[in-house]
Amino acid sequence: MPKLVLIPSDGPSEQQLAQIEADVRAGVVTDFLTAWSRGNSLGQLEAEFLAAQIDRSTPDGPRLSDELDAIRQSTAA
């Protein structure tokens, strides 16, 4: 599960925001892989739901759902 991060009152820098986003995305992928390896369908669904939420909030960025689909296809082959 992604961790909470304290953000200064004057707002985070672009670099801090990029690092926070990368950490959250990596956490979702890690959670998905852990759930996949354990056969935990609920955990997979949770990671997929979080990925969809992230994709909706960043429509111009890379789609995390596509990353999870690629992982699923590569591990199923």
GIFEN-V828970 format. One record per residue. N is the residue number from 1. RES is the residue in one small letter. PHI is phi in whole degrees, -180 to 180 (999 if undefined). NEAR is the number of other C-alpha atoms within 10 Angstrom. Layout:
N:RES:PHI:NEAR
N:RES:PHI:NEAR
This chain:
1:m:999:14
2:p:-60:13
3:k:-93:8
4:l:-82:8
5:v:-127:7
6:l:-78:6
7:i:-113:11
8:p:-60:8
9:s:-65:6
10:d:-84:6
11:g:91:9
12:p:-79:13
13:s:-78:11
14:e:-59:9
15:q:-65:9
16:q:-64:12
17:l:-62:13
18:a:-62:12
19:q:-68:12
20:i:-61:17
21:e:-62:13
22:a:-62:12
23:d:-65:14
24:v:-65:19
25:r:-60:18
26:a:-64:15
27:g:-64:16
28:v:-66:24
29:v:-64:22
30:t:-62:15
31:d:-61:19
32:f:-63:26
33:l:-64:20
34:t:-64:14
35:a:-64:18
36:w:-61:17
37:s:-67:11
38:r:-95:11
39:g:70:11
40:n:-90:13
41:s:-62:12
42:l:-65:12
43:g:-64:17
44:q:-65:22
45:l:-63:13
46:e:-62:16
47:a:-64:24
48:e:-65:20
49:f:-64:14
50:l:-61:18
51:a:-62:23
52:a:-64:16
53:q:-64:13
54:i:-64:20
55:d:-61:17
56:r:-67:12
57:s:-81:10
58:t:-132:12
59:p:-65:9
60:d:-93:8
61:g:-91:10
62:p:-65:11
63:r:-84:15
64:l:-68:22
65:s:-62:19
66:d:-66:13
67:e:-62:14
68:l:-65:19
69:d:-63:12
70:a:-64:12
71:i:-64:15
72:r:-60:14
73:q:-68:10
74:s:-72:9
75:t:-80:11
76:a:-80:7
77:a:-78:5
